[in-house]
Amino acid sequence: MNSFHPARRDFLQLLGATASAAWLTANWPALVSAAEHAHQAAKSGHTALEVFTAGQAREVEALCACIIPSDATAGAREAGVVYFIDRALKTFFSDALPVYQKGLEAAQKTTAELFPGVPRFSAATEEQKLKIFSHIAEESERPESGARRLAPGGSPDFFQTLRVHTIFRISRRP
């Protein structure tokens, strides 16, 4: 029976890679368009949002800046990651919109629990953001009924989705 497991695992990995490659091929034009849109938005400093409200965009941008902060090189904020995600949620990642909505609510709840006087994550000090973000990251890694979660009652995929979208945008810089 043990000899079957490696073959099955290899098959599933190949199947996953094939599905990923097919998805990437099918969505490549939209990915490139979203990356270009984010580049132009970051360069111009002002672009209308398509999905996020201004408040949601502010929170997403602050969270993304914790994933890839600005330092000697440009970070998520300078790369316009929030515009990439906004466009992606309008087009090829539209099914992730509920994940973002629930995740942002849970991030707000976590912020209020850890720092009652702070009105929202983006308004926290850098030290507070680090503590909140670390808590969010730790919570997302804890298994809870087989799913990963952001915070109690939060979206199971928010942190991973946010991280993947942020890193994907940074890797797709025009």
C-alpha positions in Angstrom: 0.0 0.0 0.0 2.9 2.4 0.7 4.0 2.1 -2.9 0.7 3.5 -4.1 0.9 6.7 -2.1 4.0 8.2 -3.8 2.4 7.5 -7.2 -0.9 9.1 -6.1 1.0 12.1 -4.6 3.0 12.5 -7.8 -0.1 12.3 -9.9 -1.9 14.9 -7.7 1.1 17.2 -7.9 1.2 16.9 -11.7 -2.5 17.5 -11.9 -2.2 20.6 -9.7 0.6 21.9 -11.8 -1.3 21.3 -15.0 -4.4 23.0 -13.7 -2.3 25.9 -12.5 -0.6 26.2 -15.9 -4.0 26.0 -17.7 -5.5 28.7 -15.4 -2.4 30.9 -15.9 -2.6 30.5 -19.7 -6.3 31.3 -19.8 -6.0 34.4 -17.6 -2.6 35.7 -18.8 -4.0 38.7 -20.7 -6.1 39.8 -17.7 -3.1 39.3 -15.4 -0.9 41.5 -17.6 -3.7 44.1 -17.9 -4.1 44.2 -14.2 -0.4 44.6 -13.6 -0.2 47.4 -16.2 -3.2 49.1 -14.6 -1.5 48.9 -11.2 1.7 50.2 -12.6 0.0 53.2 -14.2 -2.1 53.8 -11.0 1.0 53.8 -8.8 2.8 56.1 -11.2 -0.1 58.6 -11.5 -1.0 58.5 -7.8 -4.7 58.6 -8.5 -6.9 56.0 -10.1 -10.6 55.3 -9.6 -11.3 52.1 -7.7 -13.5 49.5 -9.4 -14.4 47.2 -6.5 -13.0 48.5 -3.2 -14.4 51.5 -1.4 -11.8 54.1 -0.5 -11.8 52.7 3.1 -11.4 49.1 2.0 -8.5 50.1 -0.3 -6.8 52.0 2.5 -7.0 48.8 4.7 -5.9 46.4 1.9 -2.9 48.7 1.1 -1.9 48.9 4.7 -2.0 45.1 5.0 -0.1 44.6 1.8 2.5 47.0 3.0 3.1 44.6 5.9 3.7 41.7 3.5 6.2 43.6 1.3 7.2 46.8 3.2 8.9 49.7 1.6 12.6 49.9 2.4 15.6 50.3 0.1 13.4 49.0 -2.7 9.8 49.7 -3.5 7.2 47.8 -1.5 3.6 46.8 -2.1 2.4 50.4 -1.7 4.8 51.8 -4.4 3.9 48.8 -6.7 0.2 49.7 -6.6 -0.7 46.3 -5.3 -4.1 47.6 -4.1 -4.9 48.6 -7.7 -3.8 45.2 -9.0 -6.1 43.4 -6.4 -8.9 45.8 -7.1 -8.8 45.1 -10.9 -8.3 41.4 -10.2 -11.4 41.3 -8.1 -13.3 43.0 -10.9 -12.1 40.4 -13.5 -10.2 37.1 -13.1 -10.3 36.9 -9.3 -13.9 38.0 -8.8 -14.7 34.8 -6.8 -12.3 36.1 -4.1 -14.4 39.2 -3.3 -16.3 37.6 -0.4 -12.9 36.4 1.0 -11.7 40.0 1.0 -14.9 41.4 2.5 -15.0 38.9 5.3 -11.2 39.2 5.8 -11.3 42.9 6.1 -14.1 42.7 8.7 -12.1 40.2 10.7 -9.0 42.4 10.4 -11.0 45.3 11.8 -12.3 43.0 14.6 -8.7 41.9 15.4 -7.5 45.5 15.5 -10.3 46.5 17.9 -9.6 43.6 20.2 -5.9 44.1 20.4 -6.0 48.0 20.4 -9.5 49.2 21.5 -8.7 52.9 20.8 -7.5 52.3 17.3 -10.3 52.9 14.8 -8.9 50.7 12.0 -5.7 48.8 11.0 -4.5 51.6 8.7 -4.7 54.1 11.5 -2.5 52.0 13.9 1.1 52.9 14.6 3.8 50.9 12.8 4.4 49.0 16.0 0.7 48.3 16.5 0.4 47.2 12.8 3.2 44.8 13.3 1.5 43.2 16.3 -1.9 43.1 14.6 -0.4 41.6 11.4 1.6 39.1 13.4 -1.5 38.0 15.1 -3.4 37.7 11.8 -0.6 35.7 10.3 -0.4 33.3 13.3 -4.1 32.8 13.3 -4.1 32.0 9.6 -1.6 29.2 10.2 -3.7 27.5 13.0 -5.8 24.6 11.8 -9.4 25.0 12.8 -11.7 22.3 11.6 -9.4 21.6 8.7 -9.5 25.2 7.5 -7.2 28.1 8.0 -8.6 31.3 9.4 -7.8 34.9 9.9 -9.6 35.4 13.2 -12.5 33.9 15.0 -15.4 34.1 12.5 -13.0 35.3 9.8 -12.5 34.2 6.3 -10.5 31.0 6.1 -8.5 32.1 3.1 -8.0 35.8 3.5 -4.4 36.0 4.7 -3.2 33.4 2.1 -5.2 35.1 -0.7 -3.9 38.5 0.2 -0.3 37.3 0.4 -0.5 35.5 -2.9 -2.1 38.5 -4.7 0.5 40.8 -3.2 3.5 38.7 -4.1 2.0 38.0 -7.6 1.7 41.7 -8.3 5.3 42.3 -7.1 6.5 39.5 -9.4 4.6 40.9 -12.4 6.0 44.4 -12.3 6.1 45.9 -15.8 
